[in-house]
Amino acid sequence: MWTKAAVLSALVLTAASGAIGAQDPQRRHVGTLSVGAGSFNFGHTHPSGGVGLEYRLESRTWRPSASARFALVPAFGLVGTSKDAVFVYAGLRTDLDLTQRWRLTPGFAVGAYDRNGDIDLGGPVEFRSSVDISRALGETMRIGLTVYHISNARLYDRNPGVNALAFVQAF
């Protein structure tokens, strides 16, 4: 039931964001908000549903050099599961345009994990590596899939790690 409510909430946020963006086409673009819903801990015997929210700063925030096409984008996010686990993180991403509409976005982050009733990842400090594939829908919206892995890089004795797959929409 919690997963259905979370997916419904993500869809409502998506619909509301389209209306807000349509009202002010001249607004200054300061970042991207991404919402997602999918499977947390898939491939294990006890998977759970997951929802996420991520804010990515403007991609022109910092570039290694003035002429480079590569840009590191700071990102901040929150993932919640149907078994009440929470993962809050901050990291860097980069957008790699494959075509005019398709984009690949790898990322890396560090965060804090509170398992509650979900899988024991060994401790509170965890690392998240991810890759998104997305397609542009107009000027301000993208849809796609994200795959990510969360583990503690052997900081603790226990390090099972989890994999997640989610449908994402960014606006």
C-alpha positions as CSV (number, residue, x, y, z in Angstrom):
1,M,0.0,0.0,0.0
2,W,2.9,2.4,0.9
3,T,4.4,1.8,-2.5
4,K,1.2,2.6,-4.3
5,A,0.8,5.9,-2.3
6,A,4.4,6.8,-3.1
7,V,4.0,6.2,-6.8
8,L,0.7,8.2,-6.8
9,S,2.5,11.1,-5.0
10,A,5.3,11.0,-7.5
11,L,2.8,11.2,-10.4
12,V,1.0,14.1,-8.7
13,L,4.3,16.0,-8.2
14,T,5.1,15.4,-11.9
15,A,1.7,16.8,-13.1
16,A,2.0,19.8,-10.8
17,S,5.4,20.6,-12.0
18,G,4.3,20.7,-15.6
19,A,1.6,23.3,-14.7
20,I,4.1,25.4,-12.7
21,G,6.7,25.3,-15.6
22,A,4.0,26.3,-18.1
23,Q,3.0,29.4,-16.2
24,D,6.5,31.0,-16.4
25,P,8.5,30.0,-19.6
26,Q,10.9,32.9,-19.0
27,R,12.1,31.8,-15.5
28,R,15.8,31.3,-15.0
29,H,16.8,27.6,-15.0
30,V,18.5,27.0,-11.7
31,G,18.4,23.2,-11.6
32,T,16.5,20.0,-12.2
33,L,14.2,18.1,-9.9
34,S,13.9,14.4,-10.6
35,V,11.3,12.0,-9.1
36,G,11.4,8.3,-9.4
37,A,9.7,5.1,-8.3
38,G,10.8,1.5,-8.7
39,S,12.4,-1.5,-7.0
40,F,14.9,-1.2,-4.2
41,N,17.0,-4.2,-3.4
42,F,16.0,-6.1,-6.5
43,G,17.7,-9.5,-7.0
44,H,17.6,-10.3,-3.3
45,T,15.1,-12.6,-1.6
46,H,13.3,-9.6,0.1
47,P,13.0,-6.7,-2.3
48,S,11.1,-3.6,-1.5
49,G,9.5,-0.7,-3.4
50,G,11.3,2.6,-3.5
51,V,10.7,6.2,-4.3
52,G,13.2,8.9,-4.7
53,L,13.6,12.6,-5.1
54,E,16.8,14.3,-6.4
55,Y,17.7,17.9,-7.0
56,R,20.5,18.6,-9.5
57,L,22.1,22.1,-9.6
58,E,22.5,23.9,-13.0
59,S,24.9,21.9,-15.1
60,R,26.9,25.0,-15.8
61,T,27.7,25.5,-12.1
62,W,31.3,24.2,-12.4
63,R,33.4,23.0,-15.4
64,P,36.9,21.7,-15.2
65,S,37.9,24.1,-18.0
66,A,36.2,26.8,-20.0
67,S,36.3,24.9,-23.4
68,A,35.4,21.5,-22.0
69,R,32.0,19.9,-22.7
70,F,32.3,17.9,-19.5
71,A,30.6,19.3,-16.4
72,L,30.3,18.0,-12.9
73,V,26.8,18.7,-11.5
74,P,26.2,18.6,-7.7
75,A,23.2,16.6,-6.8
76,F,21.2,16.0,-3.5
77,G,18.7,13.3,-3.0
78,L,16.5,11.2,-0.8
79,V,15.3,7.6,-1.3
80,G,12.6,5.9,0.8
81,T,11.5,2.3,0.7
82,S,8.3,0.5,1.4
83,K,10.0,-1.1,4.5
84,D,10.7,2.4,5.9
85,A,14.4,2.6,5.1
86,V,15.8,6.1,4.2
87,F,18.9,7.1,2.3
88,V,19.9,10.8,2.1
89,Y,22.9,11.6,-0.2
90,A,25.0,14.3,-1.9
91,G,27.2,13.8,-4.8
92,L,28.3,14.6,-8.4
93,R,26.8,13.7,-11.8
94,T,27.6,14.5,-15.4
95,D,25.3,14.6,-18.4
96,L,26.6,12.9,-21.5
97,D,24.4,13.7,-24.5
98,L,24.2,10.7,-26.8
99,T,21.9,12.3,-29.3
100,Q,19.8,15.5,-29.4
101,R,17.1,13.7,-27.2
102,W,18.9,10.9,-25.4
103,R,21.2,11.4,-22.5
104,L,23.4,9.1,-20.3
105,T,24.0,10.4,-16.7
106,P,26.5,8.6,-14.5
107,G,26.8,9.7,-10.9
108,F,28.5,9.1,-7.5
109,A,27.4,10.1,-4.1
110,V,27.9,9.6,-0.4
111,G,25.1,9.5,2.2
112,A,23.5,8.3,5.3
113,Y,21.3,5.2,5.5
114,D,18.7,4.4,8.2
115,R,17.5,0.9,7.6
116,N,14.5,0.8,9.9
117,G,12.8,-2.5,8.7
118,D,14.8,-2.9,5.5
119,I,18.1,-4.6,4.6
120,D,21.1,-4.2,6.9
121,L,23.8,-2.5,4.8
122,G,26.4,-2.7,7.6
123,G,26.3,0.9,8.9
124,P,25.1,4.4,8.3
125,V,27.7,5.7,5.8
126,E,27.0,4.4,2.3
127,F,28.1,5.2,-1.2
128,R,25.8,5.4,-4.3
129,S,26.9,4.8,-7.8
130,S,24.3,5.3,-10.6
131,V,23.6,5.6,-14.2
132,D,20.5,7.1,-15.8
133,I,19.4,6.8,-19.4
134,S,16.7,9.5,-20.3
135,R,14.9,11.0,-23.3
136,A,13.8,14.6,-23.6
137,L,10.1,15.3,-23.8
138,G,10.0,18.9,-25.0
139,E,12.3,21.6,-23.6
140,T,12.0,21.1,-19.9
141,M,11.0,17.5,-19.2
142,R,12.9,14.1,-19.4
143,I,11.8,10.5,-18.7
144,G,14.0,7.5,-18.2
145,L,15.4,4.7,-16.1
146,T,18.0,4.8,-13.4
147,V,20.0,1.9,-12.0
148,Y,22.1,2.4,-8.9
149,H,24.0,0.4,-6.3
150,I,24.4,1.4,-2.7
151,S,27.1,-0.1,-0.5
152,N,29.6,0.9,2.2
153,A,32.8,0.0,0.3
154,R,33.8,-2.3,3.1
155,L,33.9,0.4,5.8
156,Y,32.0,-2.1,8.0
157,D,32.2,-5.9,8.5
158,R,28.9,-6.3,6.8
159,N,28.6,-5.1,3.1
160,P,25.8,-6.7,1.2
161,G,25.0,-3.7,-1.0
162,V,21.7,-3.2,-2.8
163,N,20.7,-2.6,-6.3
164,A,17.8,-0.5,-7.4
165,L,16.0,0.2,-10.7
166,A,13.5,3.0,-11.0
167,F,11.5,5.0,-13.6
168,V,12.4,8.6,-13.3
169,Q,11.0,11.9,-14.6
170,A,13.0,15.1,-14.4
171,F,11.7,18.6,-14.9
